[in-house]
Amino acid sequence: MTTKIFTEEKTAFFIPPKNWVILNPKIYTNYIRVIFAKNEKAICRPTMILSTQETALSLDDYTFEAKKEHEIDPNITYKILGPLDLINGKAILSEVTKTVNAIDYKILQLILIKDCIAYVLTAASKKEDVIDNYKIFTDCFKTFELIDDLFSKVTIKSKKNLLVNKYKSLIASSKKLDEKQNTKNLVSFEKYIDKNYQNEGKYFTMLVVEKALKEIKDLKK
């Protein structure tokens, strides 16, 4: 597939498995938006990865190309399971079986294409654990959506308005502050969201902080 790095305008949002943790963004490639992992000490713990790519292919063609690329490796089989209806349209669900260092893995992969962007949500676990994780993975996939207003995920109006006002204040004050002070304010803002918006989850916090950081950087250009 011919691809290039692309930052989408819409926000890709989903509800990850309960109590899973976000892995350090420093390990991400340019295509990866977030990686979640089960909060346990096992070496081969289950993971869920969201990545995006710009593409001119249709959903069917993109999935076919993904299958073809995966199966270059003789230790990988890629089975297209069929469509899954999401809020933003039809996605395709596939199952990947692979062996790495004598360990067998089962992977579920969801692909949605919208406005020439492929959104790929990949959930992996050891084959022996797939029965325990299959429903967890598919339930997460069904929550996937593309949203224009990130703050719309806060369903209590008063809490939403409070967060929006704090966000706007953070951005406005950033214009006259140096990088060190802005970083300090972002950390404080992140802690505030973590404490007061726990129902929205860690991923929501991460997305709001990323949005703020991008806006602050754009103002400094």
C-alpha positions as CSV (number, residue, x, y, z in Angstrom):
1,M,0.0,0.0,0.0
2,T,1.3,3.5,-0.9
3,T,0.9,5.6,2.2
4,K,2.2,8.7,3.8
5,I,2.0,10.2,7.3
6,F,-1.2,12.1,7.9
7,T,-2.8,13.8,10.9
8,E,-6.6,13.5,10.6
9,E,-8.9,16.4,11.4
10,K,-11.5,14.3,13.1
11,T,-10.8,12.7,16.4
12,A,-10.7,8.9,16.5
13,F,-12.3,7.8,19.8
14,F,-13.1,4.4,21.4
15,I,-13.5,3.0,24.9
16,P,-10.6,0.8,25.7
17,P,-10.9,-2.3,28.0
18,K,-11.4,-1.4,31.7
19,N,-8.3,-0.8,33.7
20,W,-6.0,-1.1,30.7
21,V,-3.1,1.4,30.6
22,I,-1.7,3.6,27.9
23,L,1.9,2.7,26.9
24,N,4.6,5.4,26.6
25,P,4.0,7.5,23.4
26,K,7.8,7.6,23.0
27,I,7.7,4.1,21.5
28,Y,5.0,5.0,18.9
29,T,5.8,5.1,15.2
30,N,4.4,8.0,13.1
31,Y,1.3,6.1,12.2
32,I,0.4,5.0,15.8
33,R,-2.1,7.1,17.7
34,V,-2.3,5.1,20.9
35,I,-1.3,1.8,22.4
36,F,-3.2,0.2,25.3
37,A,-2.1,-2.8,27.2
38,K,-3.6,-5.0,29.9
39,N,-2.4,-3.8,33.3
40,E,-0.4,-6.9,34.2
41,K,3.2,-7.9,34.4
42,A,3.1,-10.7,31.8
43,I,5.6,-10.3,29.0
44,C,3.1,-11.1,26.3
45,R,0.2,-9.1,27.7
46,P,-2.8,-8.3,25.5
47,T,-2.6,-5.0,23.6
48,M,-4.8,-2.7,21.5
49,I,-3.3,-0.3,18.9
50,L,-4.9,2.5,17.0
51,S,-3.1,3.6,13.8
52,T,-4.0,5.8,10.9
53,Q,-2.9,6.1,7.3
54,E,-3.8,8.2,4.3
55,T,-5.1,6.1,1.5
56,A,-6.8,6.4,-1.9
57,L,-8.0,2.8,-1.7
58,S,-11.6,1.6,-1.0
59,L,-12.3,-0.3,2.2
60,D,-12.3,-3.7,0.4
61,D,-9.1,-3.0,-1.6
62,Y,-7.3,-1.7,1.5
63,T,-8.3,-4.8,3.4
64,F,-7.2,-7.0,0.6
65,E,-3.8,-5.3,0.5
66,A,-3.5,-5.7,4.2
67,K,-4.1,-9.4,3.9
68,K,-1.6,-9.7,1.1
69,E,1.1,-7.9,3.0
70,H,0.6,-9.9,6.1
71,E,0.7,-13.2,4.3
72,I,4.1,-12.5,2.8
73,D,5.2,-14.0,6.2
74,P,4.6,-17.8,6.1
75,N,3.9,-17.7,9.8
76,I,0.9,-15.4,9.4
77,T,-2.6,-16.2,8.2
78,Y,-5.1,-13.4,7.6
79,K,-8.8,-14.2,7.5
80,I,-11.4,-11.6,6.6
81,L,-14.4,-12.2,8.9
82,G,-16.7,-9.6,7.3
83,P,-18.4,-6.2,7.9
84,L,-19.1,-4.5,11.2
85,D,-21.5,-1.5,11.3
86,L,-20.1,1.4,13.2
87,I,-21.5,4.9,13.9
88,N,-19.4,6.3,11.0
89,G,-20.2,3.5,8.5
90,K,-19.2,0.0,7.6
91,A,-15.8,-1.4,8.8
92,I,-14.3,-4.7,8.1
93,L,-13.2,-7.1,10.8
94,S,-10.4,-9.6,10.2
95,E,-8.6,-12.2,12.2
96,V,-4.8,-12.7,12.1
97,T,-2.9,-15.7,13.4
98,K,0.8,-15.5,13.8
99,T,3.7,-17.2,15.5
100,V,6.6,-15.2,17.0
101,N,9.4,-16.9,19.0
102,A,7.3,-20.1,19.3
103,I,4.4,-18.2,20.8
104,D,1.0,-18.3,18.9
105,Y,-1.0,-15.1,18.8
106,K,-4.5,-14.3,17.7
107,I,-5.2,-10.8,16.5
108,L,-8.4,-9.0,15.6
109,Q,-8.1,-6.1,13.2
110,L,-10.8,-3.5,12.5
111,I,-10.4,-1.3,9.5
112,L,-12.6,1.8,8.8
113,I,-11.9,4.2,5.9
114,K,-13.4,7.7,6.1
115,D,-12.4,10.7,4.0
116,C,-9.4,8.9,2.6
117,I,-8.1,8.0,6.0
118,A,-7.7,4.4,7.1
119,Y,-8.3,3.9,10.8
120,V,-6.9,0.5,11.9
121,L,-7.6,-0.8,15.4
122,T,-5.6,-3.9,16.2
123,A,-6.1,-6.1,19.3
124,A,-3.7,-8.9,20.1
125,S,-3.4,-11.6,22.7
126,K,-1.8,-15.1,23.0
127,K,-3.9,-17.7,21.2
128,E,-4.5,-19.5,24.5
129,D,-6.1,-16.4,25.9
130,V,-8.3,-15.5,22.9
131,I,-11.5,-17.0,24.4
132,D,-11.2,-14.6,27.4
133,N,-10.4,-11.6,25.3
134,Y,-12.5,-12.0,22.1
135,K,-15.7,-10.3,23.6
136,I,-13.6,-7.6,25.3
137,F,-12.0,-6.8,21.9
138,T,-15.2,-6.8,19.9
139,D,-17.0,-4.7,22.5
140,C,-14.2,-2.1,22.2
141,F,-14.4,-2.1,18.4
142,K,-18.1,-1.4,18.5
143,T,-17.4,1.9,20.5
144,F,-15.1,3.2,17.8
145,E,-16.2,6.5,16.3
146,L,-14.9,9.7,14.6
147,I,-16.0,12.9,16.4
148,D,-15.7,16.6,15.5
149,D,-16.1,17.8,19.1
150,L,-14.0,16.0,21.6
151,F,-15.7,17.7,24.5
152,S,-19.0,16.2,23.4
153,K,-17.9,13.0,25.2
154,V,-18.6,14.8,28.5
155,T,-22.3,14.2,28.8
156,I,-23.0,16.4,31.9
157,K,-23.4,19.9,30.4
158,S,-22.1,21.8,33.5
159,K,-18.9,19.6,33.6
160,K,-18.5,20.0,29.8
161,N,-18.8,23.8,30.0
162,L,-16.3,23.9,32.9
163,L,-13.7,21.9,31.0
164,V,-14.2,23.9,27.8
165,N,-13.6,27.2,29.8
166,K,-10.5,25.8,31.5
167,Y,-9.2,24.7,28.1
168,K,-9.8,28.1,26.5
169,S,-8.1,29.8,29.5
170,L,-5.1,27.5,29.1
171,I,-4.8,28.3,25.4
172,A,-5.2,32.0,25.9
173,S,-2.6,32.3,28.6
174,S,-0.1,30.3,26.6
175,K,0.5,33.1,24.2
176,K,2.5,35.1,26.7
177,L,4.3,32.2,28.5
178,D,7.5,30.4,27.7
179,E,7.8,26.7,26.8
180,K,8.7,25.7,30.4
181,Q,5.7,27.4,31.9
182,N,3.3,26.1,29.3
183,T,4.6,22.5,29.9
184,K,4.0,23.0,33.6
185,N,0.4,24.3,33.0
186,L,-0.3,21.3,30.6
187,V,0.8,18.9,33.3
188,S,-1.5,20.6,35.9
189,F,-4.3,20.6,33.3
190,E,-3.8,16.8,32.7
191,K,-3.9,16.1,36.4
192,Y,-7.1,18.2,36.7
193,I,-8.8,16.1,34.0
194,D,-7.6,12.8,35.4
195,K,-9.1,13.8,38.8
196,N,-12.4,15.3,37.7
197,Y,-13.3,13.4,34.5
198,Q,-12.5,9.8,35.4
199,N,-15.7,8.5,33.7
200,E,-14.4,9.7,30.4
201,G,-11.2,7.7,30.8
202,K,-7.5,8.0,30.4
203,Y,-7.8,8.1,26.6
204,F,-10.0,11.1,26.7
205,T,-7.5,12.9,29.0
206,M,-4.7,12.1,26.5
207,L,-6.7,13.4,23.5
208,V,-7.6,16.7,25.3
209,V,-4.0,17.3,26.3
210,E,-2.7,16.4,22.8
211,K,-5.3,18.9,21.3
212,A,-4.1,21.6,23.7
213,L,-0.5,21.0,23.0
214,K,-1.0,21.2,19.2
215,E,-3.0,24.4,19.6
216,I,-0.3,26.0,21.8
217,K,2.4,25.0,19.3
218,D,0.4,26.4,16.4
219,L,0.0,29.8,18.3
220,K,3.8,29.9,18.7
221,K,4.5,29.6,15.0
